[in-house]
Every structure is written in structure tokens, then in C-alpha cells.
Amino acid sequence: MKVWKVDLFNFVDLLAIKRGEVLGVQTTSWTNVAARVRKITESPLLPLVREAGIRIVVHGWHADGRLREVDLS
């Protein structure tokens, strides 16, 4: 069985919704944060996502559990 994974807007892995806020999260490894930030900032869809009021963050996880968060809103 094949499993297909397609990111929302080509850069959102997780979408979190609460009253008054929508958050798109791109998750990656600690060492790939810069590459993901570059990918998102170069996306032609980013201005549309921002205009819609969706916050975008990149979460980079280290093997020891540390989190690096970059807010691209």
C-alpha cells in the first residue's frame, strides 16, 4: 500500500485552529530549519497565506527533545 503525503500550500505539515487563530506548522529536524525557512519564504503562496491571517512557524526538533521555533508570519 502506498501512502501519499502532500503538504498544505506545499509547506504546512500541521494545521492548528482555535477561536481567532489559525496556525500552520512545518516540522523538521533541528539541522534542516534553515532549508525549510528558505523553502517557505520563496513560496509564491506565502503572501496569500499571510493575507488570510494564517500564522506560519517552523518547528525544528533536536534528538535530545529541544525545539527551535521560527515564526514566519
C-alpha positions in Angstrom: 0.0 0.0 0.0 1.4 3.4 -1.0 0.9 6.4 1.3 0.9 9.8 -0.3 1.8 12.9 1.8 1.2 16.3 0.4 1.8 19.4 2.5 -0.9 22.0 2.6 0.2 25.0 0.5 3.4 22.9 -0.2 4.8 23.8 3.3 2.3 23.1 6.1 2.5 19.7 7.9 0.1 20.5 10.7 -2.8 22.9 10.8 -4.0 24.1 14.2 -7.2 26.0 14.6 -8.6 27.8 17.7 -11.0 30.7 18.1 -9.4 33.7 16.3 -6.3 31.9 15.2 -5.1 29.5 12.5 -1.5 28.2 12.8 0.4 26.3 10.1 3.4 24.3 11.3 6.2 22.9 9.2 8.1 20.3 11.2 11.6 19.2 10.5 14.9 18.2 12.1 17.0 20.7 14.0 19.6 20.8 11.2 17.0 21.4 8.4 15.3 24.5 9.9 17.2 26.9 7.6 16.3 24.9 4.5 12.6 24.8 5.4 12.6 28.6 6.2 14.1 29.2 2.8 11.6 26.9 1.0 8.7 28.7 2.7 9.9 32.3 2.2 10.5 31.5 -1.5 7.0 30.1 -2.0 4.6 32.2 -4.2 1.8 31.0 -1.9 3.2 32.6 1.3 1.8 36.1 0.7 -1.6 34.6 0.2 -1.4 32.6 3.3 -0.2 35.6 5.3 -3.0 37.8 3.8 -5.5 35.2 5.0 -4.2 35.7 8.6 -2.7 32.3 8.9 0.4 32.2 11.2 3.3 30.1 9.9 6.0 28.6 12.1 8.8 26.1 11.5 9.5 23.7 14.3 12.9 22.1 14.3 13.4 19.2 16.7 16.7 18.1 18.1 17.3 14.4 19.1 17.5 15.5 22.7 14.0 17.0 22.6 14.9 20.6 22.2 12.7 22.7 19.9 13.7 25.6 17.7 10.8 27.7 16.5 11.0 30.2 13.7 7.9 32.4 13.2 7.4 33.4 9.5 4.1 35.2 10.0 
